[in-house]
Amino acid sequence: MAAERYLYDSKSHKAVMYQAGEHLFSLSGSKAQHWISGDYIFSMETQAISFWILGNDVYGHVGNGELTREPIYYFDG
């Protein structure tokens, strides 16, 4: 896994967060918003699963093990 990569919005194709190590940061902030463990992205605030990673695509976790039908984000490269 690359040391730093960007997370893009699937609709606008604009970068929304960046990954440094195992954490995701907003582009305008220096405080981690999420952390990544395996194929899951967890919220730093709630400690709950926020997203699921499949390849470079990132799906939203809507609760009870359900995911969004379409990816809402994607990682570069």
N, C-alpha and C positions, 0 to 999 in steps of 0.2 A: 504494500500500500504506500502511495506517495506521502511524503511528509506534509504537503499542503496541496489542497485542491479546492475547487469552487463548486457550489451547489447552485443550479440554475432553475428558475421557474419554467415549467414545461410549456406554458402558454406564451409568455412574453420573451422567453429565452434570455432574461437578464439575470445576472448573478444576484443571489439573495443572502448567501452565507458562504463562509469558507471554513474548511477543515484544517486544523493544525493539530497533529497528533491524533488523539482520539476524541477531540472536542470540536464542536461547531460553534462559530461565532458569527454574529450579524456583521455585515460589512462596515457598519458605523460604530461598532462597539468593541471593547476589549475584554468583556466578561462572557464566558462560555454560556451559551443558551441550551446546548444539548451535548450529550456524549454518545459515542458509538461503541457498541459491543456486539461483535459478530455482524449479523444481518439486521440488527435493530438499532434505532436511534431513540434515546431516552431524553425526556425533558429534565433539565437541571432543577426546575421549579417544582414539578409534581412527582418526579422520580418514576413516572409512568412511561410506557412505550408511546412514542409520538409517531414514528414512521418505521417502515420496513424497506430494506434495500434489496433489490433484485437486479444483479448486474450493476449497471450505472443508473437505473431507474429507482426512484424513491416514491413509495406509496404511502398515503396517509393512513394512520390507524384510527378507525372511528369507534372502537370499543368492542368488547365481547369477541375479540379475535377477528373482527371484520376489517377489511381494507377498502380504500377507494378503488373503484374499477379501473381508473386510468392513473398513471403516475402523475404526481403533482410537481415533482422536482426531478432533476437528474444531475449526476456528477459529470464533470468534464473528463475526458480521456479515461 
